[in-house]
Amino acid sequence: MAEFTITEERTDSKGRYIASAPGKPDAELTYSIASAHLIIIDHTGVPDDWRGQGVGKALVQRAVEDARARKIQIVPLCPFAKAQIEKTPDWQDVLNPAQ
């Protein structure tokens, strides 16, 4: 797996996680803040330089870990994020039950 760091940028209504490493384009996962208790993951973008290195999955994992820490739920509209959460039973506790 590649060496990278994940940071978060957040406003009152939106946020994103950014995976970065020197000399590589950024990968990102974006979300909307629906309420104090719910985020909607709407996009995961991983440039070709990062493909197959676990970066997208690491972005989803960070979103899940932060959701747990903040005691919020996730609606994964992004097909990639939804597939990763469905394949990982340990992450499903943060899913919004109304899906």
C-alpha positions in Angstrom: 0.0 0.0 0.0 1.2 3.5 -0.8 2.2 6.0 1.9 -0.2 8.8 2.2 -1.9 11.1 4.7 -5.6 11.8 5.0 -6.9 15.2 6.2 -10.4 16.5 6.5 -11.8 19.9 5.4 -15.3 20.7 6.8 -17.8 23.6 6.6 -21.2 23.9 8.1 -22.8 22.1 5.2 -20.1 20.0 3.4 -16.9 18.2 3.9 -14.2 16.1 2.3 -11.4 13.8 3.1 -8.2 14.2 1.1 -5.5 11.6 0.6 -2.2 13.1 -0.4 1.4 12.2 -0.9 4.3 14.1 -2.5 4.3 13.9 -6.2 0.8 12.4 -6.5 -2.6 14.0 -7.3 -5.0 14.1 -4.4 -7.7 11.5 -3.9 -10.9 12.6 -2.2 -14.2 11.5 -0.6 -16.8 14.2 -0.4 -19.9 14.4 1.8 -22.8 16.7 2.7 -23.9 17.3 6.3 -27.6 16.6 6.4 -28.0 17.2 10.1 -26.1 17.1 13.3 -26.5 13.3 13.3 -26.2 12.4 9.6 -23.8 12.8 6.7 -24.3 11.8 3.0 -21.2 10.5 1.2 -21.7 11.6 -2.4 -18.4 11.0 -4.2 -15.1 9.2 -4.0 -12.5 10.2 -6.5 -9.3 8.3 -6.9 -6.9 9.3 -9.7 -5.3 6.6 -11.8 -2.0 7.1 -10.0 -3.6 5.7 -6.8 -5.7 2.9 -8.3 -5.3 -0.5 -6.6 -3.4 0.9 -3.6 -6.2 0.9 -1.1 -6.6 4.7 -1.0 -10.3 4.8 -1.8 -11.0 2.2 0.9 -8.8 4.1 3.4 -10.9 7.3 2.7 -14.2 5.4 3.4 -12.6 3.8 6.6 -11.7 7.3 7.8 -15.2 8.5 7.2 -16.6 5.5 9.2 -14.2 6.0 12.1 -15.0 9.7 12.3 -18.8 9.0 12.1 -18.4 6.7 15.1 -16.4 9.2 17.0 -19.0 11.9 16.3 -21.9 9.6 17.0 -23.4 10.3 13.6 -24.8 8.0 10.8 -23.9 7.7 7.1 -26.0 7.5 4.0 -23.5 6.2 1.3 -25.0 7.5 -2.0 -21.6 7.1 -3.7 -21.5 3.6 -5.2 -17.9 3.0 -4.2 -18.4 4.0 -0.6 -21.7 2.0 -0.4 -19.9 -1.1 -1.8 -17.0 -0.8 0.6 -19.3 -0.5 3.6 -21.5 -3.4 2.4 -18.3 -5.6 2.1 -17.1 -4.7 5.6 -19.6 -5.8 8.3 -17.6 -4.0 11.0 -18.5 -0.7 9.3 -22.2 -1.2 9.0 -23.0 0.1 12.5 -22.8 3.7 11.2 -25.3 3.2 8.4 -28.5 5.1 8.6 -31.2 2.5 9.2 -33.7 4.4 7.0 -31.9 3.4 3.9 
